[in-house]
Structure formats: structure tokens, C-alpha cells
């Protein structure tokens, strides 16, 4: 397993670079529903050390049914939920529920 710990401080930079190179923009409507990818499920099962406690806790809450607004309410004590979602998205642990 590859450790992503050295990349965590650079996550905002990586997210920006990903957006710039792929042209992918995150919807700001807070209606996006996310689900865990197979990598996300593995990260939880393996207690992946690349995830911060806040990322891990948010990843556990993501169920493919709750939208960003619901997650922001549930995870209000986690800090910037949008930033956490973006980092999980950039790491490939979540994806919008409508994708496959």
C-alpha cells in the first residue's frame, strides 16, 4: 500500500491542479450526493493512515444517500466539510453518486 501521508499537506494544491488539468469543477449547490469508491471502502477497512481523523469520520458518513448539505450538518464539528470532501474526491475515495 502506498502511503499518502506526505501528500496530505499538499492536498489543496493537488485539488487545484486537478481542477486546472481536468477542467472539473465542483458544484456549489450542496445538492451533490457522494458514495464511497472501492478505494474508499478499502481505506476505511484498512484504517488507512493517509486519512486524517476528520477525513476518515466524514468518509464513514458518506453513504450514497446524504447530500453535501446533510453531510455539512452532520459533520459541522469537522471544520471545512467542502474542503474535506474535495480532498476525499482528489484521493479517489469518493465519487458523485450518479457516476460509474
Secondary structure, DSSP 8 states (H G I E B T S, - for coil): ----HHHHTTHHHHHHHHHHHH-----SSS--BEEE-HHHHHHHHTT-TTS-HHHHHHHHH--SS-BHHHHHHHTGGGS-HHHHHHHHHHTTSEEETT--
